[in-house]
Amino acid sequence: MSEWLVSIAGTQEGARLATLLALTSAVAHAAFGALQKGRHDPWMSRGAIDAWLLVLSAPIALFVVPWPNLPTFVILLGAIVIHFAYKLTMALAYERAAYTVVYPVVRGTGPLVTVLAASVIFGEHFTPVQWLGVACLSGGILLLALRNLSEETIDLPALKIGLIWAGICGGLVAVYTTYDAYGIRQSPDPFTFLAWFFFVTAFDFPILAALRYRRMAAPPVLGPLVWRGLAGALIAWISFGGVMMATRLDKVGEAAVLRETSTVFAALIGWFILGEKVGPRRLFLMSLVALGAVIVEMGG
């Protein structure tokens, strides 16, 4: 399968598959964010997810796919640092603000920076029509965050800090999207990069979660947390793996923009599952986000 995927990269068939993977990744990532933010402490949730990623990815990385060559291994070392920073800022943001406020800020700042970075690094250039789509998508996402913010009743200083962390996290999303795209493109076998990526970037948060658990006055029951972690790990393979494979097959910027339709799915999850309000204004902004993604895809 690796040879077939490499062979269709840059073709119309590859572009269609990349679009499907990016949209699937969007749905999965919205669910992934809800799992981390849910009723459990976000640090504990992420620790459980990464623990399962270690368990599930280790046999694939060590015994199924080819081992990484030296350039791929060096890039994986960089991915450890970048993704730890991303996970850290995400947990800090979730700790202080609501899911429907934090998530749009993180996802809204990412596409614009990613498109600019892809232009410089990969020589990908958007048409004026596609830039209009990026403006619709990022603008809709950030306006959605402002709308959600106006209804928040939690401690204002904590909310401000949460938004700062969310903004930093959004920048890191752009960094890791571009960096991971470079990594999977230079790897001779894309599945080698994916398997080893999930393996080596999952050591940190289980340790942090274990330390946090020991210090908790009322630690959570581990059973539900373990099952949540398993679900999150499986979703992570679809979410992060899907968008990385999409960037291997087609343009990085387009995959990044399509993936940020996850904000629409996140709002629906917040509405139907987490019990958060969704009114006509949010529905309009969600439609604006979806419209932006369609313009980017059709305007290329």
C-alpha positions in Angstrom: 0.0 0.0 0.0 2.9 2.4 0.7 4.1 2.2 -2.9 0.6 2.9 -4.2 0.1 5.9 -1.9 3.5 7.3 -3.0 2.6 6.7 -6.6 -0.6 8.7 -6.5 0.8 11.7 -4.7 0.3 14.8 -6.7 -2.3 13.2 -9.0 -6.0 13.8 -9.2 -6.6 10.5 -7.5 -4.3 11.5 -4.7 -6.1 14.9 -4.4 -9.5 13.2 -4.0 -8.1 10.8 -1.4 -6.4 13.7 0.4 -9.7 15.6 0.6 -11.5 12.5 2.0 -8.7 12.0 4.6 -8.7 15.7 5.6 -12.5 15.7 6.2 -12.4 12.4 8.1 -9.6 13.9 10.2 -11.7 16.9 10.9 -14.6 14.8 12.3 -12.1 12.7 14.3 -10.3 15.7 15.7 -13.4 17.3 17.0 -14.2 14.1 18.8 -10.7 13.9 20.1 -10.9 17.5 21.5 -14.1 16.7 23.3 -12.6 13.6 24.8 -9.7 15.5 26.3 -12.0 18.3 27.5 -14.8 16.1 28.8 -15.6 15.6 32.5 -12.1 14.4 33.3 -9.1 16.5 34.1 -7.5 17.4 30.6 -4.1 16.4 31.8 -5.3 13.0 33.0 -7.3 12.5 29.7 -4.3 13.3 27.6 -2.2 11.0 29.7 -4.6 8.1 29.2 -4.8 8.7 25.5 -1.0 8.8 25.1 -0.6 5.7 27.3 -2.8 3.8 24.9 -1.0 5.3 21.9 2.2 3.8 23.3 0.6 0.4 23.8 -1.1 0.3 20.3 1.8 1.9 18.3 4.8 0.0 19.8 4.2 -3.4 18.1 3.5 -1.7 14.8 6.5 0.5 14.9 8.9 -2.1 16.2 7.7 -5.2 14.3 5.5 -4.3 11.4 6.7 -1.3 9.4 10.3 -0.7 8.4 12.5 1.1 10.9 13.1 4.8 10.2 16.3 5.9 8.4 18.6 8.5 10.0 16.9 11.6 8.5 13.4 10.4 9.5 14.7 9.6 13.0 16.1 13.1 13.4 12.8 14.6 12.3 11.0 12.4 14.8 13.1 13.9 17.5 12.0 17.3 16.5 8.4 16.2 16.5 8.7 15.1 20.1 9.5 18.6 21.2 6.9 20.3 19.0 4.1 18.0 19.9 4.9 18.2 23.6 4.6 22.0 23.4 1.3 21.6 21.6 -0.1 19.2 24.1 1.1 21.3 27.0 -0.5 24.5 25.8 -3.7 22.6 24.8 -4.0 21.2 28.4 -3.3 24.6 29.9 -6.0 26.2 27.7 -8.6 23.5 28.4 -7.9 23.8 32.1 -9.0 27.4 32.2 -11.7 27.9 29.6 -14.6 26.1 28.0 -14.2 23.7 25.1 -16.3 25.8 22.7 -14.2 28.9 23.4 -10.7 27.3 23.4 -11.2 25.0 20.4 -12.2 27.6 17.8 -9.3 29.9 18.8 -6.8 27.1 18.5 -8.2 25.9 15.1 -8.8 29.4 13.7 -5.3 30.7 14.0 -3.7 27.6 12.5 -4.9 27.6 8.8 -3.6 31.1 8.0 -0.1 30.5 9.4 0.0 27.0 7.8 -0.9 28.3 4.4 1.8 31.0 4.6 4.4 28.4 5.8 3.4 26.0 3.0 4.0 28.8 0.5 7.5 29.4 1.8 8.6 25.8 2.5 6.8 23.8 -0.2 6.2 26.4 -2.8 2.5 26.0 -2.7 0.5 29.2 -3.6 -3.2 29.9 -3.1 -5.3 31.7 -5.7 -7.1 34.9 -4.7 -10.4 32.9 -4.6 -8.7 30.4 -2.2 -7.5 33.2 0.0 -11.1 34.4 0.2 -12.0 30.9 1.4 -9.3 31.0 4.0 -10.6 34.4 5.2 -14.2 33.0 5.5 -13.0 29.9 7.4 -10.6 31.5 9.8 -12.9 34.5 10.3 -15.9 32.3 11.0 -13.9 30.2 13.4 -12.6 33.2 15.4 -16.0 34.9 15.4 -17.5 31.7 16.7 -15.0 31.8 19.5 -16.0 35.4 20.3 -19.6 34.5 20.3 -19.0 31.6 22.7 -16.8 33.9 24.8 -19.6 36.5 25.2 -21.7 33.9 27.1 -19.0 32.6 29.5 -19.6 33.2 33.2 -16.3 31.7 34.6 -13.6 33.7 36.2 -12.5 36.4 33.8 -8.7 36.3 34.6 -8.6 32.6 34.2 -10.5 32.9 30.9 -7.9 35.5 29.6 -5.1 33.2 30.5 -6.8 30.3 28.8 -7.2 32.4 25.6 -3.6 33.3 25.6 -2.6 29.6 25.8 -5.2 28.8 23.1 -3.6 31.4 20.8 -0.1 30.0 21.4 -1.5 26.5 20.8 -3.0 27.7 17.5 0.5 28.8 16.4 1.9 25.4 17.3 -0.8 23.7 15.3 0.6 25.5 12.2 4.1 24.6 13.2 3.4 20.9 13.7 1.2 20.6 10.5 4.0 22.0 8.4 6.7 20.1 10.2 4.9 16.8 10.1 4.1 17.3 6.4 7.8 17.7 5.7 8.6 14.6 7.8 6.1 12.3 6.1 7.1 13.5 2.6 10.8 12.8 3.1 10.1 9.3 4.7 10.5 6.5 2.1 7.6 4.7 3.7 4.8 7.0 5.0 3.5 4.3 7.4 6.9 4.1 9.0 6.7 7.8 9.8 3.1 7.5 11.2 3.8 4.5 13.4 7.0 5.8 14.9 5.5 9.3 15.2 2.7 8.0 17.5 5.2 5.8 19.4 7.9 8.4 20.2 5.6 11.4 20.9 3.5 9.5 23.4 6.0 9.0 26.3 5.6 12.4 27.9 2.0 12.9 29.1 1.5 9.5 30.7 4.4 10.5 33.1 2.9 13.9 33.7 -0.6 12.4 34.3 0.8 9.8 36.8 2.6 12.5 38.8 -0.6 14.6 38.8 -2.7 11.6 39.9 -0.5 11.1 42.9 -0.9 14.7 44.0 -4.7 14.8 43.6 -6.8 15.1 46.8 -9.7 13.3 45.1 -8.2 11.3 42.1 -10.7 10.1 39.5 -11.8 6.5 39.1 -9.4 4.9 36.6 -11.8 2.6 34.8 -13.7 5.2 32.8 -10.5 7.2 32.2 -8.8 4.1 30.8 -11.7 3.5 28.3 -11.7 7.2 27.4 -8.0 6.9 26.7 -8.5 3.9 24.4 -11.1 5.7 22.4 -8.9 8.8 22.2 -5.9 6.8 21.0 -7.9 5.1 18.2 -9.4 8.5 17.2 -5.9 10.1 17.2 -4.7 7.6 14.6 -7.5 8.7 12.4 -7.2 12.4 13.1 -3.5 13.1 13.1 -2.7 10.2 10.8 -5.3 11.2 8.3 -4.2 14.8 8.0 -0.5 13.8 7.7 -1.3 11.3 5.0 -3.4 14.0 3.2 -0.4 16.4 3.3 1.7 13.5 1.7 -0.8 13.1 -1.1 -1.7 16.7 -1.9 -1.1 20.4 -0.9 -0.4 21.0 2.7 -2.3 24.2 2.9 -5.5 22.7 1.4 -5.4 19.8 3.8 -4.9 22.1 6.8 -7.8 24.3 5.8 -10.2 21.4 5.2 -9.2 19.8 8.5 -10.2 23.0 10.3 -13.9 22.3 9.5 -13.4 20.3 12.7 -14.7 23.5 14.4 -18.1 22.8 12.9 -18.1 19.3 14.1 -16.8 20.5 17.5 -19.7 22.9 17.9 -22.1 20.1 17.1 -20.5 17.8 19.6 -20.6 20.6 22.2 -24.3 21.0 21.4 -25.5 17.4 21.3 -23.1 15.7 23.7 -21.7 18.3 26.1 -25.0 20.1 26.4 -23.7 23.5 25.3 -25.9 26.1 23.5 -26.0 26.5 19.7 -28.2 29.3 18.4 -28.8 30.8 15.0 -25.7 33.0 15.1 -23.5 30.0 15.8 -25.2 28.1 13.0 -24.5 31.0 10.6 -20.8 31.1 11.6 -20.5 27.3 11.3 -21.9 27.6 7.8 -19.4 30.3 7.1 -16.6 28.0 8.1 -17.9 25.2 5.9 -18.3 27.7 3.0 -14.7 28.8 3.4 -13.5 25.2 3.1 -15.6 24.7 0.0 -14.2 27.8 -1.6 -10.6 26.7 -0.9 -11.2 23.3 -2.4 -13.1 24.5 -5.5 -11.0 27.6 -6.1 -7.7 25.8 -6.7 
